């Protein structure tokens, strides 16, 4: 199957944008609760607005696109569906669980794994059935946002204990942070459960956009509509909600940003389609990050932890007076690092390091279950 060039670029942008959201968590000396409860200046609020929720939405759409491509591949080979895809989802869940415990409280892979299992059983159904499921999941998501926003506007907290500080991240050891993640598992994982309806909707939407030709020449009109909706309508409204107060937190992160991500998908795909010359340095870097997306996602969080937390260099506490600008520098430096490493790695290997391990683990049960008659027979 011909590789969709825009997909690699989009994945690279989504990975860098995800760090653009998470970097504010890593660089908060008092931890996530302090970050969500603090009052920020206009400059930092605007910088957070640029990434908040938008690349989570884009990454979720792209997971849906990837699931659609896996489904097509299985159909072409005549393989049973979802079949071995469920093993892929199990590996993704295990990867996310390890990533959560060892590195980062706000891992997204576990939630994507659960969502992918649900969507795997829906993606091959009729258009009418898929539209019905999208309406149901979208309705549940909107209902949750409505109830939650009403509570926040009535004076509720964004998170319980928001604004409280802790020395766990500025002074704590790595084992202490691991223990904290295990003890607070239900609290830290609540977002992954909360966004499952949104995830199912966006997975299915990504699949339907792929079928509608969004990555093909015939999809030019569709891409223009996505750009108008996402960048012409949702983005300006999202800018307003960013400065409208904490009561609009859920709308500001889980409603408008996914719409903006549709505009980003349309814009980036259009730009890549119009490029006729050989890819330049920027595009090659983004594509290489996209081809090693899993490795770069884990690496960026590992590097950010080592730079910012007390068990590492402790830069979050040291440079707190230089917010928000040192945060931007940290983000740019980490992005440059994993972009260079990805480019160097792909000169010798077809996949990223974690992708290679993951592929080996995915194929291992199939090799052990391979019938004797199908195995190559040595001669001589």
Buried (B, 14 or more C-beta within 10 A) or exposed (E): EEEBBBBBBBBBBBBBBBBBBBBBBBBBBBBBBBBBBEEBEEEBBBBBBEBBBBBBBBBBBBBBBBBBBBBBEBEEEEEEBBEBBBBBBBBBBBBBBBBBBBBBBBBBBBBBBBBBBBBBEBBBEEEEEBEEBBEEBBEBBBEBBEEBBEEBEEEBBBBEEBBEBBEBBBBBEBEBBBBBBEEEBEBBBEBBEBBBBBBBBBBBBBBBBBEEBBBEEEBBEBBEEBBBBBBEBBBEBBBEBBEEEBBBBBBBBBBBBBBBBBBBBBBBBBEBBEEEEEBEEEBBBBBBBBBBBBBBBBBBBBBBBBBBBBBBEBBBBEBBEEBBEBBBEBBBEBBEBBBEBBBEBBEEEEBBBBBBBBEEBBEEEEEEEEEEEEEEEEEE
